[in-house]
């Protein structure tokens, strides 16, 4: 009985020891597994690291590279904005200059006589040229011989047909002024035609200016003379809008262009109507009697104490 108990105790002890050994082994093996798991994880990330490293550096390195330039670009843009803001200011500056230039002189003043001369005996000889070459060269010869400076209202068509005479009269110091391109009445009063539109009027004047510039290096400003002397209310503003300060009319029309005119009738009209500051209208056309009467007119006026000047010499201040 005692033997059996002893043997049972030994068996129980052995079983207990076996359990302890098993527990130790389990614990030992468990610790070993824990040590190996990181190794597996270390190996496992290796393949995982391959895809991870591939995308990670690519976006990481690419992203910062464009980012600084992108950041720098807007930084420079605001810096340039003040410059861009200043540019419109610079663009705005020519506008006043343009307003002060030929395009903005307000209403043109209509001049029929130089009222600023007072009692000074001065006369202004003006010659219109719009048809044929006529006596223009002979008139220039006479003016040169008499040492007289005159003024010539030239149409664009006449200038195109006689560039040598245009250049000569400018070279010899005479005043050239715009008498339109075709000598068509702007209002239609003298021709019975419909009045020209504003666009047509502007074209008549500016086209002639361009021709003057091409031939003689000048334009017709500041004087402009209307064909036939025809005027209407809009004209001073339209002409002034093109930079013409004065619409040049006349005090005396010799009527030398009329069919019934004679040399003497021209002389008589001038001498009968002369006054200080008078603007005398004559024509260069071959049919006009003005050239034939010119020599006697000059002599008679000088005998009365008159001198001659171009309209450019008027005191308009």
VENZIQUI-V159269 format. One line per field, one symbol per residue. ss: DSSP state (h for helix, s for strand, l for the rest). burial: + if it has 9 or more other C-alpha atoms within 8 Angstrom, else -. A space follows every 50 residues. Layout:
# VENZIQUI-V159269
ss->???
burial->???
This chain:
# VENZIQUI-V159269
ss->lhhhhhhhhhhhhhhhhhhhhhhhhhhhhhhhhhhhhhhhhhhhhhhhhh hhhhhhhhhhhhhhhhhhhhhhhhhhhhhhhhhhhhhhhhhhhhhhhhhh llllllllssslsllllllllssssssssllllllhhhhhhhhhhhllll sssslhhhhhhlhhhhhhhhhlllsssslllllllllllllllllllhhh hhhhhhhhhhhhhhhhllllllssllhhhlllllhhhhhhhllllsssll lsslllllllllhhhhhhhhhhhllllssssssllllllhhhhhhhhhhh hhhlllssllhhhllll
burial->-------------------------------------------------- ------+----+-----------------------------------+++ +++++-++-+++++--+---++++++++++--++++--++-+++---+++ +++++++++--++-+++-++---++++++++++-+++++-----++---- ++-++++++++++-++--+++++++++--+-----+++++++++++++++ ++++-++---+-+-+++-+++----++++++++++--++++-+++-+--+ ++---++++++------
